[in-house]
Amino acid sequence: MKLMLVRLSIFYNYKDLLKQLVQKDLKLKYRRSFLGYVWSVLNPLLVMIVMAIVFSTMFSRNIENFPVYLFCGQILFNFMNQSTNQALSSINGNAALLKKTYVPKYIFTFAKITSGLVDLVFSMGALVIVMIATRAHFSWHFLLFPFVLLQLYVFCLGLGMFLAQANVFFRDIQYIYNAVTTAWLYLTPIFYPIESLPAEVMWIVKHLNPMYFYIGQFRDLVCYNRLPGHMIIFAGCTASVLMLMIGTWSFLRNQDQFILYI
């Protein structure tokens, strides 16, 4: 307990560095861009329009307000995919700085996931635009979306730290993870109804796919104007905590050896 408090105190002391790293990531992303941060809204919106046109003929007949259904899954999965891919190289990418001075190594991974969260919050503006354009019904349940984003953020922090430390020792992780996320995308009901899956596959997705837990909760709040079931909330919170514990344990266990490999 005492060690945990010490580590939290160290993290708090470096909060300004975390803020600067997040700001740097956001500025670099939109550097020399005429529209700047507006792309955080336009980019997911344009991608959603393309995907809605492509997939609407196949799935929309079974899904009410398909654009909103699609967008709810798309923005959450994109956040997980992009932020963890950036976190994967967060240690190797800052090797020069880590060799020169002491900073908590996990701060770079935190920064990548947090900058991704900022983009996700901007994307919520695009979601509101889609809901208005499609005349979707707004209810007070929509205001509970930060609870789902918090679960997903914690999950991505844990996954990001696990990937970051693993990539220091095994550079092939980045290529393997690209294949994993591709399979993960198609095993997550983003652009199709989960009922269209075979019974065995549907059981696996409902019970073993963390992204289904978060997208399912999010759609309940945004698309269906209802509170998520207690089991999917429990599953989402459990997956977040377990992933954070695994990621933190593996990162702290191996961080003293990073300097030998970066």
Contacts in CASP RR format, 6 or more apart in sequence:
PFRMAT RR
TARGET T0000
AUTHOR 0000-0000-0000
METHOD contacts of the structure
MODEL  1
MKLMLVRLSIFYNYKDLLKQLVQKDLKLKYRRSFLGYVWSVLNPLLVMIV
MAIVFSTMFSRNIENFPVYLFCGQILFNFMNQSTNQALSSINGNAALLKK
TYVPKYIFTFAKITSGLVDLVFSMGALVIVMIATRAHFSWHFLLFPFVLL
QLYVFCLGLGMFLAQANVFFRDIQYIYNAVTTAWLYLTPIFYPIESLPAE
VMWIVKHLNPMYFYIGQFRDLVCYNRLPGHMIIFAGCTASVLMLMIGTWS
FLRNQDQFILYI
10 104 0 8 1.000
11 104 0 8 1.000
11 107 0 8 1.000
14 103 0 8 1.000
14 104 0 8 1.000
14 107 0 8 1.000
17 103 0 8 1.000
17 107 0 8 1.000
18 107 0 8 1.000
18 110 0 8 1.000
18 111 0 8 1.000
18 114 0 8 1.000
21 107 0 8 1.000
21 108 0 8 1.000
21 111 0 8 1.000
21 115 0 8 1.000
22 111 0 8 1.000
22 114 0 8 1.000
22 115 0 8 1.000
22 118 0 8 1.000
25 86 0 8 1.000
25 111 0 8 1.000
25 112 0 8 1.000
25 115 0 8 1.000
25 116 0 8 1.000
26 37 0 8 1.000
26 115 0 8 1.000
26 118 0 8 1.000
26 119 0 8 1.000
29 115 0 8 1.000
30 36 0 8 1.000
30 37 0 8 1.000
30 39 0 8 1.000
33 39 0 8 1.000
35 42 0 8 1.000
37 122 0 8 1.000
40 119 0 8 1.000
40 122 0 8 1.000
40 123 0 8 1.000
41 122 0 8 1.000
41 123 0 8 1.000
41 125 0 8 1.000
41 126 0 8 1.000
41 129 0 8 1.000
42 126 0 8 1.000
44 71 0 8 1.000
44 74 0 8 1.000
44 75 0 8 1.000
44 78 0 8 1.000
44 123 0 8 1.000
44 126 0 8 1.000
45 126 0 8 1.000
45 129 0 8 1.000
45 130 0 8 1.000
47 74 0 8 1.000
48 67 0 8 1.000
48 70 0 8 1.000
48 71 0 8 1.000
48 74 0 8 1.000
48 126 0 8 1.000
48 130 0 8 1.000
51 70 0 8 1.000
51 74 0 8 1.000
51 191 0 8 1.000
52 60 0 8 1.000
52 66 0 8 1.000
52 67 0 8 1.000
52 70 0 8 1.000
55 66 0 8 1.000
55 70 0 8 1.000
55 191 0 8 1.000
55 192 0 8 1.000
56 66 0 8 1.000
58 192 0 8 1.000
59 66 0 8 1.000
59 191 0 8 1.000
59 192 0 8 1.000
59 193 0 8 1.000
59 196 0 8 1.000
60 66 0 8 1.000
62 193 0 8 1.000
62 195 0 8 1.000
62 196 0 8 1.000
63 69 0 8 1.000
63 193 0 8 1.000
64 223 0 8 1.000
65 134 0 8 1.000
65 136 0 8 1.000
65 223 0 8 1.000
67 130 0 8 1.000
67 133 0 8 1.000
67 134 0 8 1.000
68 127 0 8 1.000
68 130 0 8 1.000
68 131 0 8 1.000
68 134 0 8 1.000
68 136 0 8 1.000
68 222 0 8 1.000
68 223 0 8 1.000
69 219 0 8 1.000
69 223 0 8 1.000
70 190 0 8 1.000
70 191 0 8 1.000
71 126 0 8 1.000
71 127 0 8 1.000
71 130 0 8 1.000
72 127 0 8 1.000
72 215 0 8 1.000
72 218 0 8 1.000
72 219 0 8 1.000
72 222 0 8 1.000
72 223 0 8 1.000
73 188 0 8 1.000
73 190 0 8 1.000
73 215 0 8 1.000
73 218 0 8 1.000
73 219 0 8 1.000
74 190 0 8 1.000
74 191 0 8 1.000
75 120 0 8 1.000
75 123 0 8 1.000
75 124 0 8 1.000
75 126 0 8 1.000
75 127 0 8 1.000
76 120 0 8 1.000
76 148 0 8 1.000
76 152 0 8 1.000
76 211 0 8 1.000
76 214 0 8 1.000
76 215 0 8 1.000
76 218 0 8 1.000
77 185 0 8 1.000
77 188 0 8 1.000
77 190 0 8 1.000
77 211 0 8 1.000
77 215 0 8 1.000
78 123 0 8 1.000
79 116 0 8 1.000
79 117 0 8 1.000
79 119 0 8 1.000
79 120 0 8 1.000
79 123 0 8 1.000
79 152 0 8 1.000
79 156 0 8 1.000
80 152 0 8 1.000
80 155 0 8 1.000
80 156 0 8 1.000
80 159 0 8 1.000
80 211 0 8 1.000
81 181 0 8 1.000
81 185 0 8 1.000
82 116 0 8 1.000
82 119 0 8 1.000
83 112 0 8 1.000
83 113 0 8 1.000
83 115 0 8 1.000
83 116 0 8 1.000
83 117 0 8 1.000
83 156 0 8 1.000
83 160 0 8 1.000
84 113 0 8 1.000
84 156 0 8 1.000
84 159 0 8 1.000
84 160 0 8 1.000
84 163 0 8 1.000
84 177 0 8 1.000
84 181 0 8 1.000
85 174 0 8 1.000
85 177 0 8 1.000
85 178 0 8 1.000
85 181 0 8 1.000
86 112 0 8 1.000
86 115 0 8 1.000
86 116 0 8 1.000
87 109 0 8 1.000
87 112 0 8 1.000
87 113 0 8 1.000
87 156 0 8 1.000
87 159 0 8 1.000
87 160 0 8 1.000
87 161 0 8 1.000
87 163 0 8 1.000
87 164 0 8 1.000
88 160 0 8 1.000
88 163 0 8 1.000
88 164 0 8 1.000
88 167 0 8 1.000
88 173 0 8 1.000
88 174 0 8 1.000
88 177 0 8 1.000
89 164 0 8 1.000
89 167 0 8 1.000
89 174 0 8 1.000
90 108 0 8 1.000
90 109 0 8 1.000
90 111 0 8 1.000
90 112 0 8 1.000
90 160 0 8 1.000
90 164 0 8 1.000
91 98 0 8 1.000
91 105 0 8 1.000
91 108 0 8 1.000
91 109 0 8 1.000
91 164 0 8 1.000
91 165 0 8 1.000
91 167 0 8 1.000
91 168 0 8 1.000
91 258 0 8 1.000
91 262 0 8 1.000
92 167 0 8 1.000
92 168 0 8 1.000
92 171 0 8 1.000
92 262 0 8 1.000
93 108 0 8 1.000
94 108 0 8 1.000
95 262 0 8 1.000
97 103 0 8 1.000
98 105 0 8 1.000
98 258 0 8 1.000
98 259 0 8 1.000
98 262 0 8 1.000
99 259 0 8 1.000
99 262 0 8 1.000
105 251 0 8 1.000
105 255 0 8 1.000
105 258 0 8 1.000
106 161 0 8 1.000
106 251 0 8 1.000
106 252 0 8 1.000
106 255 0 8 1.000
108 164 0 8 1.000
109 157 0 8 1.000
109 160 0 8 1.000
109 161 0 8 1.000
109 164 0 8 1.000
109 251 0 8 1.000
110 157 0 8 1.000
112 160 0 8 1.000
113 153 0 8 1.000
113 156 0 8 1.000
113 157 0 8 1.000
113 160 0 8 1.000
117 149 0 8 1.000
117 153 0 8 1.000
120 149 0 8 1.000
121 149 0 8 1.000
124 145 0 8 1.000
127 222 0 8 1.000
130 136 0 8 1.000
131 138 0 8 1.000
131 222 0 8 1.000
136 223 0 8 1.000
137 225 0 8 1.000
139 225 0 8 1.000
141 220 0 8 1.000
141 221 0 8 1.000
141 222 0 8 1.000
141 225 0 8 1.000
141 226 0 8 1.000
141 227 0 8 1.000
142 221 0 8 1.000
142 222 0 8 1.000
142 225 0 8 1.000
144 221 0 8 1.000
144 227 0 8 1.000
145 218 0 8 1.000
145 221 0 8 1.000
145 222 0 8 1.000
147 217 0 8 1.000
148 214 0 8 1.000
148 217 0 8 1.000
148 218 0 8 1.000
148 221 0 8 1.000
151 213 0 8 1.000
151 214 0 8 1.000
151 217 0 8 1.000
151 236 0 8 1.000
151 237 0 8 1.000
151 239 0 8 1.000
151 240 0 8 1.000
152 214 0 8 1.000
152 240 0 8 1.000
154 240 0 8 1.000
154 241 0 8 1.000
154 243 0 8 1.000
154 244 0 8 1.000
155 210 0 8 1.000
155 214 0 8 1.000
155 236 0 8 1.000
155 239 0 8 1.000
155 240 0 8 1.000
155 243 0 8 1.000
155 244 0 8 1.000
157 244 0 8 1.000
158 243 0 8 1.000
158 244 0 8 1.000
158 246 0 8 1.000
158 247 0 8 1.000
158 248 0 8 1.000
159 243 0 8 1.000
159 247 0 8 1.000
160 247 0 8 1.000
161 247 0 8 1.000
161 248 0 8 1.000
161 250 0 8 1.000
161 251 0 8 1.000
162 243 0 8 1.000
162 246 0 8 1.000
162 247 0 8 1.000
162 250 0 8 1.000
162 251 0 8 1.000
163 173 0 8 1.000
163 177 0 8 1.000
164 251 0 8 1.000
165 247 0 8 1.000
165 250 0 8 1.000
165 251 0 8 1.000
165 254 0 8 1.000
165 255 0 8 1.000
165 258 0 8 1.000
166 173 0 8 1.000
166 250 0 8 1.000
167 173 0 8 1.000
167 174 0 8 1.000
168 254 0 8 1.000
168 257 0 8 1.000
168 258 0 8 1.000
168 261 0 8 1.000
168 262 0 8 1.000
169 254 0 8 1.000
169 257 0 8 1.000
169 261 0 8 1.000
184 209 0 8 1.000
184 211 0 8 1.000
187 201 0 8 1.000
187 204 0 8 1.000
187 205 0 8 1.000
187 209 0 8 1.000
188 205 0 8 1.000
188 209 0 8 1.000
188 211 0 8 1.000
188 212 0 8 1.000
188 215 0 8 1.000
189 197 0 8 1.000
189 205 0 8 1.000
189 212 0 8 1.000
189 215 0 8 1.000
190 215 0 8 1.000
194 202 0 8 1.000
194 205 0 8 1.000
194 206 0 8 1.000
194 212 0 8 1.000
195 202 0 8 1.000
197 205 0 8 1.000
205 212 0 8 1.000
206 212 0 8 1.000
207 235 0 8 1.000
210 236 0 8 1.000
210 239 0 8 1.000
210 240 0 8 1.000
210 243 0 8 1.000
213 232 0 8 1.000
213 235 0 8 1.000
213 236 0 8 1.000
213 239 0 8 1.000
214 236 0 8 1.000
216 228 0 8 1.000
216 232 0 8 1.000
217 228 0 8 1.000
217 232 0 8 1.000
217 233 0 8 1.000
217 236 0 8 1.000
220 226 0 8 1.000
220 227 0 8 1.000
220 228 0 8 1.000
220 229 0 8 1.000
220 232 0 8 1.000
221 227 0 8 1.000
221 228 0 8 1.000
END
